[in-house]
Amino acid sequence: MYNIDMEKLHTPVLLSEVLASLKPHPGEKYLDLTAGYGGHARKILDVTRQYKGSVLVDRDEFAINYLKNEFPSTVELKHTDFYNAVLQLTECGKTFDLILADFGVSSPQLDMEERGFSFKHDAPLDMRMDRRQTLTAKDVINKHNERELAEIFVKYGEEKPGRAKLLAREIVHHRPVQTTKELAEIIASKSRYSKTHPATKVFQAVRIVVNSELEQIEKTLPLLPKLLNKNGRLGIITFHSLEDRLVKDFFKEAESHGEESELTVITRKPIVAEKVELVINPRARSAKLRVATRN
């Protein structure tokens, strides 16, 4: 059983900015594609009061089990990834007035030591958002060859090629690598001091591969306008440049067809956290919110 302090559950980032940008109104149907522990959903549904027809999605069973106890039974919960949720909802002809996707890792996933997401804890290399899948971080680290690992670190961690090759070589030399602590120490042994932990980029890269995060986003974005009612609002929160670039390019393409454009982009520049929020929730420092409306 995982230990989790229910008083310190995921603090939703950019909450006031989300509410100000999406402008929820009573009676509007809401779709949360990454509901987590319901931080954004709770505040939005407090305004809309439209529980029937609203849908909360998450692929983490801990989040889903928590949501079951926190929201009325009339709110539909989907225990799946957001891409498959969008496919299912589209097939059923469902539409919404508000859609939100927060692509960040939830705090409980990082804080549950056994989940293996963080280099701050010593735990088995796991990093699965959905524990029903078989691929783990241990598989990625121990089964890819040196060249493949280096490519992963560059593509998904944005490491410099030379450093990526160095780290890949060192990891292969020390295999099998079983725990987050082992991996972090291998990386640290080949790193100079920096403000951020030297393993940050590698852990990000491995997590993205384990959970197919960028592929999921790429496949999901073009489908979202079909789920929005006319004048519906779409908000997307990202946490690193790879995600944000995908969203930025999608918004640009979606409104590039003149009168036939599906979306109008509201945020010409992404909305970021205010200093006050950063004091309370440091994990919001890299969060970016982009918003568009359905034409």
N, C-alpha and C positions, 0 to 999 in steps of 0.2 A: 504494500500500500504506500503511495506517495504521500509525503508530508506537505501540507499546504496551509498557510495561515489565511483563513477566509477573510480576515480583516485587512489583508494587504493584497487583495486581488488586483488584477490588471487595471491600472489607472488609465482611462481613455485619453489619448493625446488629442490636442487641438479641439477639445469638446466645445468650447464656446464658439470657436471659429466654424465648426461643423454646423452648429445650430444656426448661426448667423447666415451662413452661405446656403444651406439647404432649405431654410425657412419652412419648417414643418407647420402644417395647419391641421386643425381637427378634421377627422374623417379621411385623411390621406393614408394610402397603403404603403408600407415600408418593407424594403428588402435589405437585409444586412448580410452581405456575402462572407463576412469574416467576423461573426458575432462575438467570439471569444467569451468573456464573462459578462457581456451585456452592458458595458459602460455607456457606449453611444446609444444602443438600442433602448435602454431604459429611459434616457432623457427624451429621445425622440418620440417614443410611444407615450410618454407622459403628456406630450402635447397633442399628438394625433388621436389618442384613445381608440385607434382603429386596430384592434388586436386581430379580429377575424380578417383573413386575407393578407396579413403581414407574415413575413417569413424570415427566420433567423437560421443562418447556415454556419456550420463549423465542422472541420474534419477531426477535431480532437475530442475524444469521448469524454474527457474530464469537463471540458467546456459544455458539451451537450447535456451531460448529467446535471451540471450546475444550473443551466438555463431552464431545465424542466421544472426545477423547484422555484424559480424566480419569476417566471412569466405565466400569464393565464394559459390554460390549455387550448384556447382558441388561436393562439399564435402557433403557426406551423414551424416545427424544428426539422432541419435536414442535417443528418450526420453524414456529410460527404464533402469533397473539395468543391471550391466555388465554380470550377469549370463544369463539373458534372451537374451541379445544382442549376446552373444557368441553362444547360441543355434540357434538363427535366422540366424546368419552369417554362421554357420557350415552347417545348412540345405540348405542354398543357394549356398554352395560350394565356398564361398569367401575365399581368402587367402591373406596374407600380408607379406611384407618384414620387417616391424617394428611393434611391439606391445608394448604399454606402459600402465601400470596400476599404479595409485597413490592412495593407499587406505586410504589416510588421509582425514579428514574433511576439506572442503575448508574454507578459511578465511571469505568470506562473510557469510557462514552458521553460523560461530561463532559470527561474528560481527553484524548480523541482530538480534537485541534484541528480536524481536517477534518470532524468530524461536525456542527459548527456548533450545539452545544447551549449553549455557555458564552460569556458576554461577556468572559471572561478571556483569550480567544484571538481572533485575527483570522482568520476562516474564512468560507466561503460560508454563507449562511443556509440551513440544512438541517433539522436536528432530527428527522429520521425515525428511529424505532426500528427500523423494517423498511424497508430501502432498496429493497425491491421495489415499494413504493407510489410514486405519482407526486407527491402533494401534499407540498410542502416549506414551510419557514418563509418563504422568499422569495416564494412564491405568496401566502401569507396577508398578508404585509406590503405587497405591491405591488398586489394585485388587489382587496382589499376597499376599499370607500369609507370616508370619514372616520367616518360614523356607525357602520358595522359594526365598524371597528377599536375605536372607543371602547367599544362594547358588549362586545366580546371582552375588553378590558382590565378592565372592571368585573366581568363574569361569571366569568372564569377567573383573573384576576390579582388580583381584589379591590382594584383601584384605586378611589379616590374618583371619582365621575362627573366633577367639574370637571377634575381632573387627567387623567383618561382622555381627555376631549375635547381638552385642550391638547396632549397627546402625540400623539394621532391626527392632529390638524391639522398638527403639526410634521413628522410622518413623511410625510404625503401631500405636503407642501410640498417635501420633499427627495427624493422618489422619482425614479428607481428606487433602492431601497436594496438593496445586493448582499451586504454582509458583516455579521457579528456586530459588528465594531468600529464600522462606520458606524451601525448601529442603536443601539448602546450610547452612542455620542457624541451622537447626536441627542437621546436621552432625558436624558443628563447635562447637556446645554446648557440644559435647562428644569427643572433640579432643584436643590434646596438640598442641603447636606451632610447625610448620614445615616450611621449605622453600617453599614447594608446598602447595597449598590450600588443606585442609583436605577433600574437597568434590571431588577432581579430580578423584579418582578411582571409586567412586560411579557413577559420571556422565558418565565416560567412559563405565562402565558396563551397565548402562541403555541405553545409545545410541547404543551400540552394539546389545542389545536385540531388541530394537525398529526397527532397520534397518537390522536385521539378517546378520550382517556384516561377522562374521566368517563362518557361513553356506554358504553364497554366495561365499566366497573365496575358501572354501573347494570344492565346486561343480564346480567352474570355472576352477581352476588350471589344472586339468587333461585334459581339453578340448583344452587348448591353443595351444599345439603343432600341432594340426590338422589345425589350422588357419595360421600357419607359412609356408612360402615357404622355400625351401632348402637354408641354410645359412642365413635365417631370424633371426633377433635378438629380444629377449624378455626382457624387463626391468620391474621390479616390485619394487615399493617403499612402504615400510611399516613404521608404526609409533609407534608400541608397540610390545612387545615380543610375544604376542599371534599370531599376524599376521605374524611376521618374522619367527616364528617357522614353521608355515604352509608352507611358501614359501621355507624355507631352506630344509624341509623334502621332499617337492615335487621335487625340483631340484635334490636332492640326489637320489631319486627313479627314476626320469626320465633319469638319465645318468648311472644307475646301471646295464644295460643289455648288456654291452660290445658293440659289433659291431651293435647290434640291438637297442641301446639306441636312443631315440628321440632327446635328448638335450645334449649339452656340456656346462657345467657351466663355465662361464668366471670369475666370482667373487668368489674366495674361501672364502674370508671374505667380508662382506657387505661394500659398500662404504658409508661413512658418510660425513657430511658437513664440510667444512673448516672453520676456525675461522672467516675469512672475511665474509662469508655468514651468520654466526650466529649473527654477529653484525647487519647486515642489516635485517635479517629475523630470529628472535629467534625461530620461530615455526619449523625451520629446525633442531633443536638440537636433536630430537629423530628420524629423518628420516634415513632409511637405504635402499640402492639400491642394488638389486641383478640382475645379467644379465646372460642370457644363449643364445646359438645359436642353430638353428635347424640343425640336421645332415642330 
